[in-house]
Amino acid sequence: MNVGAIPSSYATVPATRFAPAPPTASAAPQATPSATTQLSEEALAMLDQLKSRDLEVRQHEQAHLAAAGGLATSGASYTYQRGPNGVDYATGGEVNIDTSPGATPQETIERARTIQAAALAPAAPSSADRAVASQAQQMENQARAELAQQKTQNAYGAVPAAAPSVDIYA
């Protein structure tokens, strides 16, 4: 399940998919002053939008990663768009999360809560994030029902109680 699938449709022009950027000390793209001084006003405005979007996407995906903890199966992957200065800017991204149930209902409940927290961690969760959180809530509800059933069986023995009956003697 992917958390943080920020669609690249927020970008002003179509995005191109590239391999995730290698981690660096500063993940945000840097343009040299000489590369931006020869650009038109329109290109500079687009660069400002791309830089802003890049920062938003990276913060969004990092929020998912921080909340996912050990359930994140990999780092964030990004969709990039090349700016007029030749630098690639992140315009969309996703984080893969292990959404398999736990070995016990209690473990499943804990995992579901972590998945929900990871999905809703960014300041502005996307519709995909909310859908993942909803699925995790359903997983938690099912685990709670299973846990309640186990507790009932333990309280009354392994054999379910017979259905109530009424004896009528005439």
Residue pairs with C-beta under 8 A, 6 or more apart in sequence:
1 96
1 97
1 99
1 115
1 132
1 135
2 94
2 95
2 96
2 97
2 128
2 132
3 64
3 68
3 94
3 95
3 96
3 97
3 115
3 118
3 119
3 128
3 129
3 132
4 60
4 61
4 63
4 64
4 76
4 93
4 94
4 95
4 119
4 122
4 126
4 128
4 129
5 92
5 93
5 94
5 126
5 128
5 129
6 57
6 60
6 61
6 92
6 93
6 94
6 126
6 128
7 92
7 126
7 128
8 15
8 79
8 81
8 91
8 92
10 53
10 91
10 92
11 49
11 50
11 53
11 81
11 91
11 92
12 46
12 49
12 50
13 46
13 81
14 81
15 79
15 80
15 81
15 91
15 92
16 79
16 80
16 81
16 82
17 79
17 80
18 78
18 79
18 80
18 88
20 75
20 76
20 77
20 78
21 27
21 78
21 80
21 88
21 90
23 75
27 58
28 51
28 54
28 55
28 58
29 51
29 54
29 83
29 87
29 88
29 89
30 87
31 47
31 83
31 85
31 87
35 85
35 86
35 87
36 44
36 47
36 85
39 47
39 84
39 85
43 84
43 85
46 83
46 84
47 83
47 84
47 85
50 81
50 83
50 89
50 91
51 89
53 89
53 90
53 91
54 89
54 90
54 91
57 78
57 90
57 91
57 92
57 93
58 76
58 78
58 90
58 93
59 122
60 93
60 122
60 123
60 124
60 126
61 76
61 78
61 93
61 94
61 95
62 76
63 121
63 122
63 123
64 72
64 76
64 95
64 97
64 118
64 119
64 121
64 122
64 129
65 72
65 75
65 76
65 95
66 121
67 114
67 117
67 118
67 121
68 95
68 97
68 114
68 115
68 118
69 114
69 118
71 97
71 98
71 99
71 111
71 114
71 115
71 118
72 95
72 96
72 97
72 98
72 118
73 96
73 97
73 98
74 95
74 96
75 95
76 93
76 94
76 95
77 93
77 94
77 95
77 96
78 90
78 91
78 92
78 93
79 90
79 91
79 92
79 93
80 88
80 89
80 90
80 91
81 88
81 89
81 91
82 88
82 89
83 89
95 118
97 115
97 118
97 119
97 132
99 111
99 115
99 132
99 135
99 136
99 139
100 111
101 107
101 108
101 111
101 139
101 143
102 108
102 109
102 110
102 111
102 143
105 143
105 144
105 146
105 147
105 150
106 143
106 147
108 139
108 140
108 142
108 143
108 146
109 140
109 143
109 144
109 147
111 139
112 136
112 137
112 139
112 140
112 143
113 136
113 140
115 132
115 133
115 136
115 139
116 133
116 136
116 137
116 140
119 125
119 129
119 130
119 132
119 133
119 136
120 129
120 130
120 133
122 129
125 133
153 160
